Amino acid sequence: MVKKIIGFARLARPANLPTAAADIFAGIALALFSTIVGIPEFFSVNGQGILSLVFASVFLYAGGVVFNDVFDAKLDAVERPERPIPSGLIPKNQAVIWGLLLFVFGLYLAFSVHQVSGGIAGILIFSILVYDALAKKHSFFGPLVMGICRALNLLLGMSILGQLDLWWVSLVPMIYIFAITLISRGEVHGDNKNHIAIAGLLYVLVLAFIAITIALKTDHILVSLPFIALFGFMVFRPLLNAYRENSPQNIKKAVMAGVLSLIVMDACWVAGFTHWYLGLLVLLLLPLSLLLSRIFAVT
């Protein structure tokens, strides 16, 4: 029984779930920018909504990776036979039910906050299933749809007040996830230097976009620079290693670093659009992800 529970947990990729929560905090920080309400007042009035969106995002993300393994069951039987479904630990029909329950819970929580939130959650579920079932097989549309999913997750956080004034900021996670998905193309067999080079250019674009946006929209660029520098260090160091030695092991490390560094990117937004100490609080999700990554697979 314990093994089966752990199997269901493995399907949900627990190490990745704090990155989904971090997106919500970043989205809320961006939503706060268009209000005149103080941060303490905002949290006291919208505390329940914040928690609902955080758990909605976590459930939707978890449901998405469960269905990813459902659709990949045959491929995983060859390339990753240790995973819960191909190993026989979790039957495919039970995994489908598990994924559907996670989607339903996430959708309900999103609608409990605002109709806009619920609408975004519905589009996110559709996009996740399109990626899992179809898009990921394509070299261009796979990374694009995965990036759209992460962009929608950021918009889910922004929707807490039913407004999406800075919706264009969602282009940043879309570009970033496109880059990570490109890198992951060589996770099994290696030999993807061209993809890594393109991903590096996209990383530079993302860092510049974040810094310029914070500088133009706020007066917090100086306190945001340490966060931006940490973000750059965390993504470029493993990426350069993967380029020098283009092995599946190094590529996997670059992908894992990219996924977990989503928390640092979100902390950049929070520090830039609210206060540095709130950025540090979001950054505390990173040790949690790193701890869980020692127990559960990230990719």
C-alpha positions in Angstrom: 0.0 0.0 0.0 2.8 2.4 0.9 4.6 1.6 -2.4 1.4 2.4 -4.3 1.0 5.8 -2.5 4.6 6.6 -3.3 3.9 5.6 -6.9 1.0 8.0 -7.2 3.2 10.7 -5.6 5.9 10.0 -8.2 3.5 10.4 -11.0 2.7 14.0 -9.8 6.5 15.0 -9.8 6.5 16.6 -6.2 9.8 18.3 -6.8 8.3 20.4 -9.6 5.1 21.5 -7.7 6.7 24.4 -5.8 7.6 25.9 -9.2 3.9 26.1 -9.9 3.2 27.8 -6.6 6.0 30.3 -7.3 4.3 31.3 -10.6 1.1 32.2 -8.6 3.1 34.4 -6.2 4.8 36.1 -9.2 1.4 36.6 -10.9 -0.1 38.1 -7.7 2.9 40.5 -7.4 2.3 41.7 -10.9 -1.5 42.0 -10.2 -0.6 44.2 -7.1 1.2 46.6 -9.4 -2.1 47.9 -10.9 -3.8 48.4 -7.5 -3.4 51.1 -4.8 -4.0 48.6 -2.0 -1.2 48.0 0.4 0.4 44.5 0.6 -0.8 43.8 4.2 -4.3 44.8 3.4 -4.2 42.8 0.1 -3.1 39.6 1.9 -5.7 40.0 4.7 -8.6 40.5 2.3 -7.4 38.0 -0.4 -5.7 35.3 1.8 -8.2 32.6 0.9 -8.0 33.4 -2.8 -4.2 33.3 -2.7 -4.3 29.8 -1.1 -6.9 28.6 -3.6 -4.9 29.7 -6.6 -1.7 28.2 -5.2 -3.4 24.8 -4.7 -5.3 25.1 -8.0 -1.9 25.6 -9.8 -0.3 22.7 -8.0 -3.2 20.4 -8.8 -3.3 21.4 -12.4 0.5 20.9 -12.8 0.3 17.6 -11.0 -2.6 16.4 -13.3 -0.6 17.5 -16.3 2.5 15.4 -15.5 0.3 12.4 -14.6 -1.3 12.5 -18.0 2.2 13.0 -19.5 3.1 9.6 -18.1 -0.2 8.1 -19.2 0.4 9.1 -22.9 4.0 8.1 -22.7 3.4 4.7 -21.2 4.6 2.7 -24.2 7.7 4.9 -24.8 8.5 4.8 -21.1 8.3 1.0 -21.1 11.4 1.1 -23.4 13.3 4.2 -22.2 12.2 4.6 -18.5 10.8 1.2 -17.4 11.3 2.2 -13.7 8.4 4.7 -13.9 5.2 3.8 -12.0 3.0 3.0 -15.0 5.4 0.8 -17.1 6.7 -0.9 -14.0 3.2 -2.1 -13.2 3.1 -0.3 -9.9 0.2 2.0 -11.0 -2.2 0.6 -13.7 -2.9 3.1 -16.5 -6.6 3.3 -15.7 -5.9 4.3 -12.1 -3.4 6.9 -13.3 -6.1 8.4 -15.6 -8.5 8.7 -12.7 -5.8 10.3 -10.5 -5.0 12.8 -13.2 -8.7 13.7 -13.7 -9.3 14.2 -10.0 -6.3 16.6 -9.8 -7.7 18.5 -12.8 -11.2 18.7 -11.2 -9.9 19.9 -7.9 -7.7 22.5 -9.6 -10.5 23.8 -11.8 -12.9 24.0 -8.8 -10.4 26.0 -6.7 -9.7 28.4 -9.6 -13.4 29.1 -10.2 -13.9 29.7 -6.4 -11.6 32.7 -6.8 -12.9 34.4 -9.9 -14.6 33.5 -13.2 -11.5 34.8 -15.0 -9.3 32.4 -12.9 -11.6 29.5 -13.8 -11.5 30.3 -17.5 -7.7 30.4 -17.5 -7.6 27.1 -15.6 -9.9 25.5 -18.2 -7.7 26.8 -21.1 -4.7 25.5 -19.2 -6.1 22.0 -18.8 -6.9 22.0 -22.5 -3.4 23.2 -23.4 -1.8 20.6 -21.1 -3.7 17.7 -22.8 -2.8 19.1 -26.2 0.8 19.0 -25.2 0.7 15.6 -23.6 -1.3 13.9 -26.4 0.0 15.6 -29.5 2.3 18.6 -29.4 5.2 17.2 -27.6 5.9 14.9 -30.6 6.8 18.0 -32.7 10.1 19.8 -32.4 8.6 23.3 -32.6 5.0 23.0 -31.4 6.0 20.9 -28.4 8.2 23.6 -26.8 5.7 26.2 -27.8 2.6 24.6 -26.2 4.6 23.8 -23.1 5.6 27.4 -22.9 2.0 28.5 -23.3 1.1 26.3 -20.4 3.6 28.0 -18.1 2.4 31.4 -19.4 -1.2 30.5 -18.5 0.0 29.5 -15.0 1.5 33.0 -14.5 -1.8 34.5 -15.8 -3.7 32.4 -13.3 -1.8 34.2 -10.5 -2.5 37.6 -12.1 -6.2 36.8 -12.3 -6.8 37.0 -8.5 -8.5 40.4 -9.0 -10.1 39.5 -12.3 -7.7 41.7 -14.3 -4.7 40.9 -16.5 -3.2 44.4 -17.0 0.4 43.1 -17.4 -0.6 40.0 -19.4 2.3 40.5 -21.8 4.8 39.5 -19.0 3.5 35.9 -19.5 5.7 35.9 -22.7 8.7 35.5 -20.4 7.9 32.1 -19.0 6.7 31.0 -22.4 10.1 31.8 -24.0 11.9 30.3 -21.0 10.0 27.0 -21.0 10.4 26.8 -24.8 14.2 26.9 -24.1 14.0 24.2 -21.4 11.9 21.9 -23.6 14.4 22.3 -26.5 17.2 21.2 -24.1 15.2 18.2 -23.0 15.2 16.8 -26.5 18.6 15.3 -25.9 17.8 14.0 -22.4 17.8 10.3 -23.5 20.3 10.2 -26.4 22.3 13.4 -26.1 23.7 15.1 -29.2 21.7 18.4 -29.0 24.3 21.1 -29.1 22.3 23.2 -31.6 19.3 23.1 -29.3 21.5 24.1 -26.3 22.9 27.1 -28.2 19.4 28.3 -29.1 18.3 27.8 -25.5 21.3 29.9 -24.3 20.2 32.8 -26.6 16.6 32.5 -25.3 17.9 32.6 -21.7 19.7 35.8 -22.4 16.5 37.2 -23.9 14.6 36.2 -20.8 17.1 37.8 -18.4 17.1 41.0 -20.4 13.3 41.1 -20.5 13.0 40.7 -16.7 15.6 43.4 -16.0 14.2 45.9 -18.5 10.6 45.4 -17.4 11.5 45.9 -13.7 13.6 49.0 -14.5 10.9 50.6 -16.7 7.9 49.8 -14.5 9.3 50.1 -10.9 12.2 51.7 -9.0 13.3 48.3 -7.6 15.8 47.3 -10.2 18.8 47.6 -7.8 17.3 45.3 -5.2 16.2 42.9 -8.0 19.7 42.6 -9.5 21.0 39.9 -7.0 17.9 37.8 -7.8 18.5 38.2 -11.5 22.2 37.4 -11.1 21.3 34.2 -9.1 18.8 33.2 -11.8 21.4 33.6 -14.5 24.1 31.7 -12.6 21.7 28.8 -11.9 20.6 28.3 -15.5 23.9 29.0 -17.4 26.3 27.0 -15.4 24.7 23.6 -16.1 23.8 24.7 -19.6 27.5 25.4 -20.4 28.5 22.0 -19.0 25.9 20.3 -21.2 27.3 22.1 -24.2 30.9 21.2 -23.5 30.1 17.6 -22.7 26.9 16.8 -24.6 25.9 13.7 -22.6 22.4 12.7 -21.5 23.5 13.1 -17.9 24.6 16.7 -18.3 21.6 17.5 -20.4 19.3 16.1 -17.7 21.1 18.3 -15.1 20.6 21.3 -17.3 16.9 20.5 -17.7 16.5 20.0 -14.0 18.3 23.3 -13.2 16.1 25.1 -15.7 12.9 23.7 -14.1 13.9 24.4 -10.5 15.2 27.9 -11.4 11.6 28.8 -12.3 11.3 29.6 -8.6 14.2 32.1 -8.9 12.7 33.7 -11.9 9.4 34.2 -10.1 11.3 35.6 -7.1 12.8 38.2 -9.5 9.3 39.4 -10.3 8.2 39.4 -6.7 11.2 41.3 -5.6 10.9 43.8 -8.5 7.2 44.4 -8.2 6.7 44.3 -4.4 9.6 44.1 -1.9 12.9 42.2 -1.8 12.0 40.4 1.4 8.9 38.9 -0.3 11.2 37.8 -3.1 13.3 36.0 -0.5 10.2 34.2 0.9 9.4 32.9 -2.6 13.1 31.9 -3.0 12.6 29.6 0.1 10.6 27.3 -2.2 13.8 26.5 -3.9 15.3 24.4 -1.0 12.0 22.6 -0.8 12.2 21.7 -4.5 15.9 20.7 -4.2 15.0 18.4 -1.3 12.2 16.8 -3.1 14.3 16.4 -6.2 16.6 14.1 -4.2 13.6 11.8 -3.6 11.5 12.2 -6.7 12.4 12.7 -10.4 12.2 16.2 -11.8 12.0 15.1 -15.5 
